[in-house]
Amino acid sequence: MDAPLQNLLIWTVTHPDVSFVLDADEQRILRERPEHTAEFIRNEKRLYGKIATYFHLKKIHTTDSATAVWKTILEDITSALSSLGSKST
């Protein structure tokens, strides 16, 4: 449902300089969150995938080591900060 001021709100809200979605393996999520069913996790992953696509968020797969995932995140943040620095000059 559209609200009358929806477009104005979206236009005025600030947008992040860097954003991403962490994408984990379904079996890993089930091990970490045993209170959920496989169907729930699949649906959740599907919805997060749609959000990532719609908002052009980078998906970071967490199948790599925590160090590699963190390195990818830091590279994205560093790149975004560098872009900001070059725009203000």
Rosetta blueprint (number, residue, H / E / L):
1 M L
2 D L
3 A L
4 P L
5 L L
6 Q H
7 N H
8 L H
9 L H
10 I H
11 W H
12 T H
13 V L
14 T L
15 H L
16 P L
17 D L
18 V L
19 S L
20 F E
21 V E
22 L E
23 D E
24 A L
25 D L
26 E H
27 Q H
28 R H
29 I H
30 L H
31 R H
32 E H
33 R L
34 P L
35 E L
36 H L
37 T L
38 A H
39 E H
40 F H
41 I H
42 R H
43 N H
44 E H
45 K H
46 R H
47 L H
48 Y H
49 G H
50 K H
51 I H
52 A H
53 T H
54 Y H
55 F L
56 H L
57 L L
58 K E
59 K E
60 I E
61 H E
62 T L
63 T L
64 D L
65 S L
66 A H
67 T H
68 A H
69 V H
70 W H
71 K H
72 T H
73 I H
74 L H
75 E H
76 D H
77 I H
78 T H
79 S H
80 A H
81 L H
82 S H
83 S H
84 L H
85 G H
86 S H
87 K H
88 S L
89 T L
